[in-house]
């Protein structure tokens, strides 16, 4: 298989891992706040999401840092996509840091 095709598939898999992680985080926050035991939701979700993502990165990387870097790029891009999809209508997020409006 062509190396470019392999890296493209790894990038897509990294994006899928990011969608699982950040989509699962969004789902957990929505469910956790209305639950009588939110700590159980947040901790259980964290363990499950981290297990899936770390296992996925281990499988995708296979000792090759190029693959791992491309998977991480897909993971980070998925963060921005999930953020845009879950943003309430009429509200936009600005990713730059804003200055404080008061003196230190």
Beta strands, then each sheet from edge to edge (+ up, - down):
end
